[in-house]
C-alpha cells in the first residue's frame, strides 16, 4: 500500500486541529488561511494531511506501461510551494498543471483497480483533487491571491493558504479575497511532551532522553520544531563522537554552543 511509504509523523494536538480545519475547507470547497511562526509544524501538517510523500513521488516518476499503478484510495489533496515573485501566469500554469496531473493519476489508478466505477460513470469530482494546500502563501501578491480565489470558485476546489503571522491581517484588508475566507486557523507550537515525542521518534530505543534536556531544547528554540531538529542533528554528532547514550541537559548545552542559539541562564544547570 502507498501509505507505508509515508514518513513517520507525530500527530500533535495542533495537527489534529489542522486536520479538522482542512477537512472543513475540503468538504465545503472553502478558502481557509492558516498562519503560524516558521518551524512550528504547519508545513509538516499540510504534507502529512495530503500524503504528499506518496503523491509527489508518483507525479514525478512516470509509470511504465507494463507496471500496474498504485491503488489510490482517499487521496484528495495536492500541495504546492508558492514561488518567490510568482506571476499570475506562472501561478495559473502551476495550479492547472498540478490539478491535471493529480486527476490523471487518480484516473489511471481507477482504470486499473476499479474499472467498473468508470464504466458506470459514477465518478463525481469528489474522486479527484478536492483541496489544494499552498505553502508560503505570504510570497504571493494580492493579484495572485485573487487569481487563486477565482480558480477555487471556477473549479470547485477548496484551498488552504499556509503563511506566517500577519498574512491574515493582510488578506482581511483585501476585500476581493478576504470576504471569501471561510475560516482562519492559528497553528501554535507543540507542547513539551509532543516536542519530546517528535525528537524521540528520530532516536533509537537505546537512547534515553532526560526531561531536563527537553526543557533546555524547548527554552532555546521557543518550541520551534525545525530549530529543535537542527539541535538534534548536532547532538547526534557530539553523541556519536563521544559514545554517549543519554541525552542530558549538559549535552544539549554542548551541542547548542556551536549553533546560533542562546541558552537561557536558567537552562545552564550544573
Protein Blocks (a to p, Z undefined) as FASTA:
>chain_A
ZZlmpccddddfklmmmmmmmmmmmmnopacdddddehilmmmmmmmmnommmmmmmmmm
ccdfklccdddehiabdcddddehiafklmmmmmmmmmmmmmmmmmmmmmmmmmmlmmno
pacfklmcfbdcdehklmpcfklmmmmmmmmmmnopacdddddehjlmmmmmmmklmmmm
mbdcddddddfklmmmmmmmmpcfkbccdfklmmmmmmmnnopaklmmmmmmmmmmmmmm
nopabdcfklmmmmmmmpccdcdfklmcZZ
